[in-house]
Amino acid sequence: MTFTNINNIDKFFEIVDKCEGTVELITEQGDRFNLKSTLTKYVFFVKIRTNVRVPFARINTGNYADKQKIMQFMEEN
């Protein structure tokens, strides 16, 4: 699934933490980030606090149920 903006980053990571499988963010350049990693979360919080935006990214999940959780979050927020 592809997204361009996340307004509520705290809620987003709450959902990611509830996922059972892997959750990866893949940037436009092909970089892969494990969104369940504490280091990755820290990097994203710093970027958001300094108004650095991810112009385009894709999220891959380990299973279908996790994908549904994230899709529901995106639709509601």
C-alpha positions in Angstrom: 0.0 0.0 0.0 1.2 3.5 -0.8 0.8 6.7 1.2 1.9 10.3 1.0 1.2 11.7 4.5 0.5 10.5 8.0 -1.1 13.1 10.3 -1.1 11.2 13.6 2.3 9.5 13.8 1.7 8.4 17.4 -1.5 6.6 16.5 0.2 5.1 13.4 3.0 3.6 15.5 0.4 2.3 18.0 -1.2 0.4 15.1 2.2 -0.8 13.8 3.0 -2.2 17.3 -0.2 -4.2 17.3 0.7 -5.9 14.0 1.8 -9.5 14.4 4.2 -9.7 11.4 6.8 -7.5 9.9 5.9 -4.0 8.8 8.3 -2.2 6.4 8.4 1.2 5.0 9.9 1.3 1.5 11.0 4.8 0.2 10.9 6.0 -3.3 14.7 5.3 -3.4 14.1 1.7 -2.4 15.4 2.0 1.2 13.6 -0.4 3.6 12.9 0.5 7.2 11.5 -1.9 9.8 8.7 0.2 11.4 8.7 -2.0 14.5 12.2 -0.9 15.3 12.8 1.6 18.1 15.6 3.2 16.1 13.4 3.7 13.0 10.6 5.2 15.2 13.1 7.6 16.7 14.4 8.7 13.2 10.8 9.3 12.0 9.9 11.3 15.1 13.0 13.5 14.6 12.2 14.0 10.9 8.6 14.9 11.6 9.6 17.3 14.4 12.0 19.1 12.0 9.3 19.3 9.3 11.0 16.8 7.0 8.4 15.0 5.0 8.5 11.7 3.2 7.2 12.6 -0.2 6.2 9.0 -1.1 6.5 5.7 0.6 5.1 2.2 0.4 4.3 -0.1 3.4 4.7 -3.9 3.2 3.2 -6.1 5.9 4.0 -9.7 6.9 0.4 -10.8 6.7 -3.1 -9.7 5.5 -4.5 -8.9 8.9 -1.8 -6.4 9.5 -2.4 -4.8 6.1 -6.1 -4.5 7.0 -5.2 -2.7 10.3 -3.0 -0.2 8.6 -5.4 0.4 5.7 -8.2 1.1 8.2 -6.0 3.6 10.1 -5.2 5.4 6.8 -8.9 5.6 5.9 -9.9 7.0 9.3 -7.0 9.5 9.6 
